[in-house]
Each structure stands twice: as C-alpha cells, then as structure tokens.
Amino acid sequence: MPSGVKQRALLGALVVSVGRDVPSGRLVEELWGDRPPARTANALQAHVARLRRLLPASSGTGARHDWLVTRPTGYALRADHSTTDAQRFHRLVSEGRRSVSGDPERSVQLLRSALALWRGRAFEGSERGPICATEASILEEARMVALESLYDVCLHVGQHERITGELEGLTASHPLRERFAELLMMALYRCGRRAEALGAYEQVYRRLIRDLGVEPGPSLRRCREAILYHREPHPARSVEPGRAEMPAAHTPDDEVSVRLLRSEVAVLRRRVEELCRERQALATRHCGAAFPSSSPA
C-alpha cells in the first residue's frame, strides 16, 4: 500500500475503475482538486511512475508496467484474473442472499465472510477526491445493507442470543438507522427481554424526534406494537427468499444513475449522523460551561 496520500488516492481511483480507462483530467481532480500544480501533466506522470514501481511484477511477463497502462486519454489498471476486496465482498454478499431460502446457515457464513473483509473505512486516507469519496459512500451503504441481511438471517435460524450484543453496538454507532433498532428489538424479545426491547424503541424514538424531528417509520412501529401485545414481531425481511437478485434488465445509464443516487443517500445519511454527534458534543460542552464544577474555597 502506498504511504503517500496522493499515491493512495491515485491507486484508489484506478482500483475503482479497474479495467476501464480513467481520463487524466479526472485523476488530476482526484489528486489536487481545484488547485492543480503548474505543470499538471508532468506531476501526474511522476505519480504514475512512482506507483508503477510499487506494484508487484506481473506473473505472466515479470514486468510492472503490465498492471498500470497508459492510454491515449489517461490511464487504466489491468486486473486480468485478480479481484479486489470490493469485488469479493459483493460476490459473497450476492451468494449469501441467494442461499437464504435453501440453506440459511450457509447464508450466515457467506455474509460473515463478506463482512470480515472490512478492516476499516473504505479508501481510508484517500477519499478526498470525488472518485474515491463516491465509491467509499457506496461501499459503506452496501456494508450496512449486508449487516442488515446478516442479522435478519441470524434471527431466521434462531441465533438471537448470539447477535444481541452485536446489534446493541450497531444501534449505538448508528442510532438513526431504524432497521438496526428493529432487529435488536426482535432479538431482545426472543431472548425473553421484552422490557428492554420496548426500551430500545423508546430510545430510537426520542433520538429521531430530537435530531430529525420525525417519528419512527411504520415497520418499527408495527414491531413495537407486536411486542407490546406479546405477539411475535415480523418485520419486513432484508432478504426475501427467492428474490435475492434483481433482474439485470437495465441500461448503463440506469446503472450510473442508481450508483449516483446510492452515493447521495449514503453521503446524506453519514452527514446527518455526523451533525447529530456534533450537536451532542456542543450540548455537552455548553452544559459544562453553564454549570462548572465548584472548587474548594
């Protein structure tokens, strides 16, 4: 992994577009934003040359330049038969979702294997440019959806006691994500902890009212009502058996539009959570300033 910020940004932008040409102009924007150096072409070529020296030798020819090739309009990273962690993640998640109806235990294993590939934020340290930032948001949202699918299947196979602690951690980290709260309520109820399940609803209810000015959605409210009246809650499944994959009847333009929309939703969700944390920190500091601890005379 390159140590320099711009080297990581360059590699990240090329990995996102692996197998496709990336125009030099987009790479310049990724590395320098709206403040490119005076001799932009030379500066970009220098970073490309440094990155080439860091790449492993090709198994076929032993040459390093086989991985990163120069195109008439820019550069492209060739993967040949190699795969990225993101590609493996999506493949495992897809296989896990397809296995739900036939072999839910295998589905749990596949989804956990997919999530185990994560070792921190996607493109950490190199997500300042638009290419990496957009892909990082899309991947983070995909991780959240994969977690929802995992715990949904875990509940389906009776692993409620195992996942309760994990869901408590997720609801603390993502207090505005109602699906995590709903899954936690189901797990607590099945563990015989009905009062705590209802308490989890009250907690997310207060947080949504305070931070967003909205009440919980209908699915979360139905889950609370079922628990309140001692009925088994049945929230909407994250993975519908037999409908794990959508038909691939879309155009490239549709795919681009969907990716951009997912990115915008993910960025908005992350920004809302950041603003809520900042608001809480400001309130804590304000409270401390208004009521300072007394010192001995």
C-alpha angles and dihedrals in degrees: 000000000000114000098211121085094230092046090053091047091050093048091045093052091050093046091052089055096036111168092015132092116256113203116236090236092061092048091050089052090048093053103036107014112203092342106070119172121260095256097040099169093051092046092051092047090052092054091047090051091051091048091050090056090054095051118094120254116268113260090223104049104007090235124128096209091068090078098050113038131185117237129192091257102027141312140308134200113223116211100177103179095345122106132206126234088250091055091048090048093053092045094051092046091050091050091046093052092049091052096056099096099036103036114006093174089059089045090059091050093049094047092048090049090052093050092046088067089072114096099169136316117344112258090003109190094014105061098101096100124073096250097053095035092054094046092045090055092048092049093047091053089048089053091052091050091047090053090051090050092048096053092043090058091042089058089047091058095043100257094133095127092052096052102041094091092045091052092048088057092048094049089051091051095042105029094165096054102099096192092065090050091050093051090047091052091052092048093049092047092051089050089057093254097125096152091052090049090055089045090055089056092050090050095053090041092057092045094052093047093047100043104029106016092234135111124236117281125260095264093056091044091052090051090053092048092051092051092044091057095040095253125139106258116230109190123186109285119247087212120036112207109246092013102072094120127051117221112263095233098130135108126240089253090055090051092051091048092050092049091050092048092049089049092051092048092048093048091048092049092049092047092050090053091048091050091049091052091048091049091051092049091050091049090051093050092046091051091050091051093048094049108031118186113262119247125215115265 
